[in-house]
């Protein structure tokens, strides 16, 4: 006896076959596919921009800004032992300047704690720019144990050539000489930086020409400093002479030179053959 096909199929554990097989076809429109590809592409690009490594972009976004170690992204990164054209910045937090980016300019804004220092570095293949530099840099320009001079920057900006030659500069630089022995209390010396040949030059003056400090900085980090004092009495001149100043007329002059490194650099008088440059670990 022959059984119906459906019954035999159930005996074998299968399901009854009802009618012809059904083929399911999914049709995706070309426009929808393109739309999804665009969405995925934009998302991937956004992730790439958000997490793009700072190490791969520093030299292009801020020529002249260097560091021993670079970590993080272009939006939130960190530079260890950073420096710009010979100027030691220490360990700084770095991020892309969104405000300048909206104007079509790409630059990196940096910030350091203790002593506070902040600014923005940018540029192109033709020039390098350091802008809005504000903060403090302690420098031991005088023979130890004289106190370090705190050089204060306020909205300083400079443009350099690709090899580091100074092209333009501006802003305000100041320092105080109140801690120098035999000098007494004096107002702050201040001046506007400029270019002297290829070097950055900061002539700081005291009203009345009682004191002046000339500072030169080269792209390789070498310093030259010339401090001139005109105290009110001869006893102060004797004390300054004992501290290493050269006395001529009523002026006491100290010339020093050295090379900046990460930390406070002690510069002794250049006339002393036994002088050396000593580096102290940067507390920042």
C-alpha atoms as a printed R data frame, in Angstrom:
    type eleno elety resid chain resno      x       y      z
1   ATOM     1    CA   UNK     A     1  0.000   0.000  0.000
2   ATOM     2    CA   UNK     A     2  1.398   3.367 -0.905
3   ATOM     3    CA   UNK     A     3  1.088   6.239  1.504
4   ATOM     4    CA   UNK     A     4  0.532   9.852  0.569
5   ATOM     5    CA   UNK     A     5  3.750  11.833  0.187
6   ATOM     6    CA   UNK     A     6  3.018  14.078  3.127
7   ATOM     7    CA   UNK     A     7  2.355  11.115  5.414
8   ATOM     8    CA   UNK     A     8  5.571   9.382  4.343
9   ATOM     9    CA   UNK     A     9  7.490  12.570  4.968
10  ATOM    10    CA   UNK     A    10  6.138  12.742  8.517
11  ATOM    11    CA   UNK     A    11  7.217   9.136  9.098
12  ATOM    12    CA   UNK     A    12 10.801  10.170  8.329
13  ATOM    13    CA   UNK     A    13 10.592  12.954 10.867
14  ATOM    14    CA   UNK     A    14 10.226  15.729  8.325
15  ATOM    15    CA   UNK     A    15  7.549  18.289  7.730
16  ATOM    16    CA   UNK     A    16  4.889  18.023  5.082
17  ATOM    17    CA   UNK     A    17  5.838  19.726  1.908
18  ATOM    18    CA   UNK     A    18  3.150  22.057  0.782
19  ATOM    19    CA   UNK     A    19  3.441  23.559 -2.649
20  ATOM    20    CA   UNK     A    20  6.508  24.761 -4.528
21  ATOM    21    CA   UNK     A    21  9.659  26.044 -2.723
22  ATOM    22    CA   UNK     A    22  9.764  29.748 -1.855
23  ATOM    23    CA   UNK     A    23 12.879  31.831 -2.723
24  ATOM    24    CA   UNK     A    24 13.366  34.970 -0.601
25  ATOM    25    CA   UNK     A    25 15.163  37.805 -2.346
26  ATOM    26    CA   UNK     A    26 16.278  40.922 -0.432
27  ATOM    27    CA   UNK     A    27 16.555  43.922 -2.671
28  ATOM    28    CA   UNK     A    28 18.794  46.774 -1.477
29  ATOM    29    CA   UNK     A    29 18.474  49.983 -3.372
30  ATOM    30    CA   UNK     A    30 21.684  51.559 -4.604
31  ATOM    31    CA   UNK     A    31 20.787  54.879 -2.954
32  ATOM    32    CA   UNK     A    32 20.309  53.266  0.465
33  ATOM    33    CA   UNK     A    33 23.604  51.403  0.167
34  ATOM    34    CA   UNK     A    34 25.440  54.583 -0.726
35  ATOM    35    CA   UNK     A    35 23.825  56.379  2.192
36  ATOM    36    CA   UNK     A    36 25.002  53.722  4.653
37  ATOM    37    CA   UNK     A    37 28.501  53.767  3.197
38  ATOM    38    CA   UNK     A    38 28.642  57.544  3.659
39  ATOM    39    CA   UNK     A    39 27.464  57.240  7.276
40  ATOM    40    CA   UNK     A    40 30.057  54.577  8.020
41  ATOM    41    CA   UNK     A    41 32.775  56.604  6.314
42  ATOM    42    CA   UNK     A    42 31.940  59.753  8.263
43  ATOM    43    CA   UNK     A    43 31.875  57.787 11.511
44  ATOM    44    CA   UNK     A    44 35.246  56.212 10.800
45  ATOM    45    CA   UNK     A    45 36.711  59.611  9.909
46  ATOM    46    CA   UNK     A    46 35.336  61.133 13.117
47  ATOM    47    CA   UNK     A    47 36.921  58.374 15.199
48  ATOM    48    CA   UNK     A    48 40.209  58.822 13.368
49  ATOM    49    CA   UNK     A    49 40.217  62.567 14.038
50  ATOM    50    CA   UNK     A    50 39.171  62.097 17.667
51  ATOM    51    CA   UNK     A    51 41.883  59.566 18.477
52  ATOM    52    CA   UNK     A    52 44.578  60.627 16.001
53  ATOM    53    CA   UNK     A    53 47.922  60.232 17.813
54  ATOM    54    CA   UNK     A    54 49.698  63.429 18.783
55  ATOM    55    CA   UNK     A    55 53.075  61.871 17.984
56  ATOM    56    CA   UNK     A    56 52.160  61.665 14.291
57  ATOM    57    CA   UNK     A    57 51.007  65.288 14.066
58  ATOM    58    CA   UNK     A    58 53.287  67.414 16.273
59  ATOM    59    CA   UNK     A    59 55.909  68.227 13.649
60  ATOM    60    CA   UNK     A    60 53.248  69.245 11.113
61  ATOM    61    CA   UNK     A    61 50.935  71.177 13.423
62  ATOM    62    CA   UNK     A    62 53.697  72.938 15.380
63  ATOM    63    CA   UNK     A    63 57.089  72.942 13.613
64  ATOM    64    CA   UNK     A    64 59.830  73.617 16.154
65  ATOM    65    CA   UNK     A    65 57.954  72.042 19.069
66  ATOM    66    CA   UNK     A    66 59.936  68.996 20.222
67  ATOM    67    CA   UNK     A    67 59.850  66.621 23.180
68  ATOM    68    CA   UNK     A    68 61.590  63.538 24.547
69  ATOM    69    CA   UNK     A    69 58.273  61.687 24.750
70  ATOM    70    CA   UNK     A    70 54.874  62.309 23.117
71  ATOM    71    CA   UNK     A    71 51.657  60.606 24.238
72  ATOM    72    CA   UNK     A    72 47.894  60.962 23.822
73  ATOM    73    CA   UNK     A    73 45.790  62.307 20.972
74  ATOM    74    CA   UNK     A    74 45.829  65.626 19.156
75  ATOM    75    CA   UNK     A    75 42.971  66.788 21.392
76  ATOM    76    CA   UNK     A    76 44.403  65.673 24.724
77  ATOM    77    CA   UNK     A    77 48.088  64.842 24.711
78  ATOM    78    CA   UNK     A    78 51.203  65.331 26.790
79  ATOM    79    CA   UNK     A    79 54.783  66.239 25.964
80  ATOM    80    CA   UNK     A    80 57.594  65.297 28.312
81  ATOM    81    CA   UNK     A    81 60.640  67.575 28.430
82  ATOM    82    CA   UNK     A    82 59.194  69.762 25.694
83  ATOM    83    CA   UNK     A    83 61.140  72.621 24.112
84  ATOM    84    CA   UNK     A    84 60.545  75.211 21.450
85  ATOM    85    CA   UNK     A    85 63.441  76.816 19.566
86  ATOM    86    CA   UNK     A    86 65.782  76.330 22.507
87  ATOM    87    CA   UNK     A    87 63.243  77.421 25.139
88  ATOM    88    CA   UNK     A    88 62.623  74.608 27.666
89  ATOM    89    CA   UNK     A    89 58.930  74.166 28.425
90  ATOM    90    CA   UNK     A    90 59.106  71.149 30.744
91  ATOM    91    CA   UNK     A    91 56.232  68.663 30.855
92  ATOM    92    CA   UNK     A    92 53.201  70.241 29.191
93  ATOM    93    CA   UNK     A    93 49.627  69.244 28.377
94  ATOM    94    CA   UNK     A    94 48.872  69.800 24.695
95  ATOM    95    CA   UNK     A    95 45.730  69.941 22.575
96  ATOM    96    CA   UNK     A    96 44.561  71.152 19.195
97  ATOM    97    CA   UNK     A    97 43.270  74.739 19.354
98  ATOM    98    CA   UNK     A    98 39.623  74.345 18.306
99  ATOM    99    CA   UNK     A    99 39.077  78.101 17.989
100 ATOM   100    CA   UNK     A   100 41.890  78.502 15.483
101 ATOM   101    CA   UNK     A   101 40.799  75.329 13.692
102 ATOM   102    CA   UNK     A   102 37.407  76.912 12.964
103 ATOM   103    CA   UNK     A   103 39.284  79.783 11.311
104 ATOM   104    CA   UNK     A   104 41.185  77.389  9.080
105 ATOM   105    CA   UNK     A   105 44.424  77.440 11.124
106 ATOM   106    CA   UNK     A   106 45.896  74.393 12.840
107 ATOM   107    CA   UNK     A   107 48.002  74.957 15.964
108 ATOM   108    CA   UNK     A   108 48.688  73.304 19.310
109 ATOM   109    CA   UNK     A   109 47.943  74.980 22.633
110 ATOM   110    CA   UNK     A   110 50.150  73.952 25.575
111 ATOM   111    CA   UNK     A   111 49.970  74.467 29.324
112 ATOM   112    CA   UNK     A   112 52.380  73.735 32.166
113 ATOM   113    CA   UNK     A   113 51.884  73.843 35.907
114 ATOM   114    CA   UNK     A   114 54.426  75.115 38.441
115 ATOM   115    CA   UNK     A   115 55.836  77.521 37.312
116 ATOM   116    CA   UNK     A   116 52.854  78.226 35.096
117 ATOM   117    CA   UNK     A   117 53.578  78.596 31.399
118 ATOM   118    CA   UNK     A   118 51.128  78.527 28.493
119 ATOM   119    CA   UNK     A   119 51.023  79.440 24.826
120 ATOM   120    CA   UNK     A   120 50.262  78.271 21.323
121 ATOM   121    CA   UNK     A   121 52.669  76.844 18.742
122 ATOM   122    CA   UNK     A   122 51.978  76.620 15.026
123 ATOM   123    CA   UNK     A   123 53.414  77.435 11.644
124 ATOM   124    CA   UNK     A   124 54.076  76.112  8.179
125 ATOM   125    CA   UNK     A   125 57.055  74.910  6.176
126 ATOM   126    CA   UNK     A   126 58.013  78.549  5.587
127 ATOM   127    CA   UNK     A   127 57.846  79.802  9.176
128 ATOM   128    CA   UNK     A   128 57.339  78.794 12.791
129 ATOM   129    CA   UNK     A   129 55.109  80.717 15.186
130 ATOM   130    CA   UNK     A   130 54.992  80.878 18.966
131 ATOM   131    CA   UNK     A   131 52.050  82.970 20.192
132 ATOM   132    CA   UNK     A   132 50.358  84.050 23.429
133 ATOM   133    CA   UNK     A   133 53.294  82.858 25.533
134 ATOM   134    CA   UNK     A   134 52.478  83.784 29.132
135 ATOM   135    CA   UNK     A   135 53.935  82.612 32.408
136 ATOM   136    CA   UNK     A   136 57.229  82.388 34.257
137 ATOM   137    CA   UNK     A   137 60.639  80.879 33.642
138 ATOM   138    CA   UNK     A   138 63.131  80.835 36.569
139 ATOM   139    CA   UNK     A   139 66.722  81.370 35.423
140 ATOM   140    CA   UNK     A   140 69.836  81.376 37.591
141 ATOM   141    CA   UNK     A   141 71.623  84.122 35.710
142 ATOM   142    CA   UNK     A   142 73.611  85.297 38.742
143 ATOM   143    CA   UNK     A   143 76.431  83.408 40.479
144 ATOM   144    CA   UNK     A   144 75.158  80.972 43.081
145 ATOM   145    CA   UNK     A   145 73.982  81.415 45.861
146 ATOM   146    CA   UNK     A   146 72.294  84.544 44.509
147 ATOM   147    CA   UNK     A   147 68.557  83.969 43.967
148 ATOM   148    CA   UNK     A   148 67.229  82.960 40.568
149 ATOM   149    CA   UNK     A   149 65.682  85.631 38.402
150 ATOM   150    CA   UNK     A   150 62.092  84.935 37.434
151 ATOM   151    CA   UNK     A   151 61.571  85.918 33.797
152 ATOM   152    CA   UNK     A   152 57.898  86.701 33.198
153 ATOM   153    CA   UNK     A   153 56.289  86.501 29.766
154 ATOM   154    CA   UNK     A   154 53.032  88.227 28.921
155 ATOM   155    CA   UNK     A   155 51.431  87.574 25.528
156 ATOM   156    CA   UNK     A   156 54.829  87.132 23.869
157 ATOM   157    CA   UNK     A   157 54.843  86.119 20.213
158 ATOM   158    CA   UNK     A   158 57.644  85.370 17.791
159 ATOM   159    CA   UNK     A   159 58.021  84.159 14.223
160 ATOM   160    CA   UNK     A   160 61.042  82.068 13.248
161 ATOM   161    CA   UNK     A   161 62.468  80.738 10.026
162 ATOM   162    CA   UNK     A   162 62.558  76.939  9.484
163 ATOM   163    CA   UNK     A   163 66.125  76.889 10.836
164 ATOM   164    CA   UNK     A   164 65.166  78.933 13.908
165 ATOM   165    CA   UNK     A   165 66.305  82.444 12.935
166 ATOM   166    CA   UNK     A   166 64.233  85.206 14.526
167 ATOM   167    CA   UNK     A   167 62.043  87.112 12.047
168 ATOM   168    CA   UNK     A   168 59.689  89.082 14.305
169 ATOM   169    CA   UNK     A   169 58.789  89.305 17.986
170 ATOM   170    CA   UNK     A   170 56.572  91.249 20.356
171 ATOM   171    CA   UNK     A   171 54.746  91.213 23.670
172 ATOM   172    CA   UNK     A   172 56.065  91.987 27.146
173 ATOM   173    CA   UNK     A   173 58.925  90.487 29.187
174 ATOM   174    CA   UNK     A   174 59.765  91.508 32.754
175 ATOM   175    CA   UNK     A   175 61.782  90.477 35.800
176 ATOM   176    CA   UNK     A   176 62.486  91.678 39.319
177 ATOM   177    CA   UNK     A   177 65.904  92.371 40.873
178 ATOM   178    CA   UNK     A   178 64.614  92.708 44.427
179 ATOM   179    CA   UNK     A   179 66.553  89.648 45.621
180 ATOM   180    CA   UNK     A   180 69.986  90.852 44.504
181 ATOM   181    CA   UNK     A   181 72.254  91.686 47.478
182 ATOM   182    CA   UNK     A   182 73.358  95.312 48.030
183 ATOM   183    CA   UNK     A   183 70.733  96.583 45.582
184 ATOM   184    CA   UNK     A   184 67.695  97.044 47.792
185 ATOM   185    CA   UNK     A   185 64.118  97.170 46.581
186 ATOM   186    CA   UNK     A   186 63.724  98.055 42.921
187 ATOM   187    CA   UNK     A   187 60.745  98.160 40.565
188 ATOM   188    CA   UNK     A   188 60.380  95.492 37.901
189 ATOM   189    CA   UNK     A   189 62.471  95.695 34.745
190 ATOM   190    CA   UNK     A   190 60.406  95.334 31.591
191 ATOM   191    CA   UNK     A   191 60.648  95.569 27.836
192 ATOM   192    CA   UNK     A   192 59.364  94.257 24.548
193 ATOM   193    CA   UNK     A   193 61.248  91.431 22.803
194 ATOM   194    CA   UNK     A   194 62.613  91.957 19.302
195 ATOM   195    CA   UNK     A   195 64.968  90.309 16.829
196 ATOM   196    CA   UNK     A   196 68.693  91.041 16.968
197 ATOM   197    CA   UNK     A   197 70.055  89.319 13.889
198 ATOM   198    CA   UNK     A   198 68.992  85.694 14.116
199 ATOM   199    CA   UNK     A   199 68.550  85.798 17.902
200 ATOM   200    CA   UNK     A   200 65.579  86.717 20.057
201 ATOM   201    CA   UNK     A   201 66.501  89.793 22.108
202 ATOM   202    CA   UNK     A   202 64.778  91.083 25.259
203 ATOM   203    CA   UNK     A   203 66.023  94.492 26.508
204 ATOM   204    CA   UNK     A   204 64.644  94.953 30.029
205 ATOM   205    CA   UNK     A   205 65.000  98.389 31.577
206 ATOM   206    CA   UNK     A   206 64.293 100.128 34.853
207 ATOM   207    CA   UNK     A   207 62.845 103.664 34.725
208 ATOM   208    CA   UNK     A   208 65.584 106.211 35.250
209 ATOM   209    CA   UNK     A   209 68.264 103.947 33.738
210 ATOM   210    CA   UNK     A   210 69.237 102.613 37.181
211 ATOM   211    CA   UNK     A   211 69.377  99.036 35.907
212 ATOM   212    CA   UNK     A   212 69.151  97.074 32.691
213 ATOM   213    CA   UNK     A   213 69.141  93.431 31.692
214 ATOM   214    CA   UNK     A   214 69.759  92.359 28.097
215 ATOM   215    CA   UNK     A   215 68.911  88.768 27.201
216 ATOM   216    CA   UNK     A   216 69.646  86.965 23.930
217 ATOM   217    CA   UNK     A   217 68.343  83.525 23.012
218 ATOM   218    CA   UNK     A   218 69.430  81.458 20.015
219 ATOM   219    CA   UNK     A   219 67.526  78.615 18.380
220 ATOM   220    CA   UNK     A   220 70.018  76.068 19.742
221 ATOM   221    CA   UNK     A   221 69.213  77.112 23.322
222 ATOM   222    CA   UNK     A   222 72.369  79.151 23.970
223 ATOM   223    CA   UNK     A   223 71.977  82.195 26.213
224 ATOM   224    CA   UNK     A   224 73.782  85.474 26.609
225 ATOM   225    CA   UNK     A   225 72.829  87.803 29.434
226 ATOM   226    CA   UNK     A   226 74.208  91.210 30.398
227 ATOM   227    CA   UNK     A   227 73.105  92.795 33.659
228 ATOM   228    CA   UNK     A   228 74.012  96.419 34.378
229 ATOM   229    CA   UNK     A   229 73.348  98.078 37.742
230 ATOM   230    CA   UNK     A   230 73.860 101.655 38.903
231 ATOM   231    CA   UNK     A   231 73.502 101.614 42.703
232 ATOM   232    CA   UNK     A   232 73.056 104.724 44.811
233 ATOM   233    CA   UNK     A   233 76.186 104.339 46.971
234 ATOM   234    CA   UNK     A   234 79.775 103.119 46.643
235 ATOM   235    CA   UNK     A   235 79.340 100.546 49.400
236 ATOM   236    CA   UNK     A   236 76.923  98.689 47.145
237 ATOM   237    CA   UNK     A   237 79.532  98.785 44.356
238 ATOM   238    CA   UNK     A   238 82.061  97.142 46.658
239 ATOM   239    CA   UNK     A   239 79.596  94.386 47.506
240 ATOM   240    CA   UNK     A   240 78.692  93.817 43.853
241 ATOM   241    CA   UNK     A   241 82.381  93.655 42.932
242 ATOM   242    CA   UNK     A   242 82.840  90.931 45.539
243 ATOM   243    CA   UNK     A   243 79.892  89.078 43.954
244 ATOM   244    CA   UNK     A   244 81.636  88.985 40.567
245 ATOM   245    CA   UNK     A   245 80.432  92.193 38.909
246 ATOM   246    CA   UNK     A   246 82.840  94.304 36.871
247 ATOM   247    CA   UNK     A   247 82.946  97.915 38.117
248 ATOM   248    CA   UNK     A   248 83.403 100.762 35.653
249 ATOM   249    CA   UNK     A   249 82.628 104.278 36.742
250 ATOM   250    CA   UNK     A   250 79.413 104.065 38.710
251 ATOM   251    CA   UNK     A   251 78.134 100.960 36.899
252 ATOM   252    CA   UNK     A   252 78.357  97.313 37.941
253 ATOM   253    CA   UNK     A   253 78.161  94.905 35.002
254 ATOM   254    CA   UNK     A   254 77.832  91.135 34.892
255 ATOM   255    CA   UNK     A   255 77.976  89.211 31.603
256 ATOM   256    CA   UNK     A   256 76.990  85.553 31.536
257 ATOM   257    CA   UNK     A   257 76.370  82.927 28.911
258 ATOM   258    CA   UNK     A   258 75.365  79.290 28.773
259 ATOM   259    CA   UNK     A   259 72.927  76.853 27.248
260 ATOM   260    CA   UNK     A   260 69.374  76.254 28.371
261 ATOM   261    CA   UNK     A   261 68.406  72.761 29.447
262 ATOM   262    CA   UNK     A   262 65.340  71.333 31.125
263 ATOM   263    CA   UNK     A   263 65.616  72.974 34.533
264 ATOM   264    CA   UNK     A   264 67.115  76.106 36.012
265 ATOM   265    CA   UNK     A   265 70.435  77.033 34.429
266 ATOM   266    CA   UNK     A   266 73.020  78.703 36.616
267 ATOM   267    CA   UNK     A   267 75.193  81.097 34.660
268 ATOM   268    CA   UNK     A   268 78.413  82.350 36.213
269 ATOM   269    CA   UNK     A   269 80.361  85.437 35.041
270 ATOM   270    CA   UNK     A   270 81.961  84.819 31.636
271 ATOM   271    CA   UNK     A   271 85.254  86.475 32.743
272 ATOM   272    CA   UNK     A   272 85.883  83.731 35.317
273 ATOM   273    CA   UNK     A   273 87.833  80.839 33.678
274 ATOM   274    CA   UNK     A   274 86.538  78.414 36.293
275 ATOM   275    CA   UNK     A   275 82.880  79.025 35.469
276 ATOM   276    CA   UNK     A   276 80.552  76.252 34.427
277 ATOM   277    CA   UNK     A   277 76.885  75.760 33.682
278 ATOM   278    CA   UNK     A   278 75.029  73.720 36.263
279 ATOM   279    CA   UNK     A   279 71.581  72.297 35.658
280 ATOM   280    CA   UNK     A   280 69.066  71.814 38.451
281 ATOM   281    CA   UNK     A   281 66.168  69.406 38.047
282 ATOM   282    CA   UNK     A   282 63.038  71.238 36.964
283 ATOM   283    CA   UNK     A   283 60.502  71.062 39.814
284 ATOM   284    CA   UNK     A   284 57.731  71.216 37.203
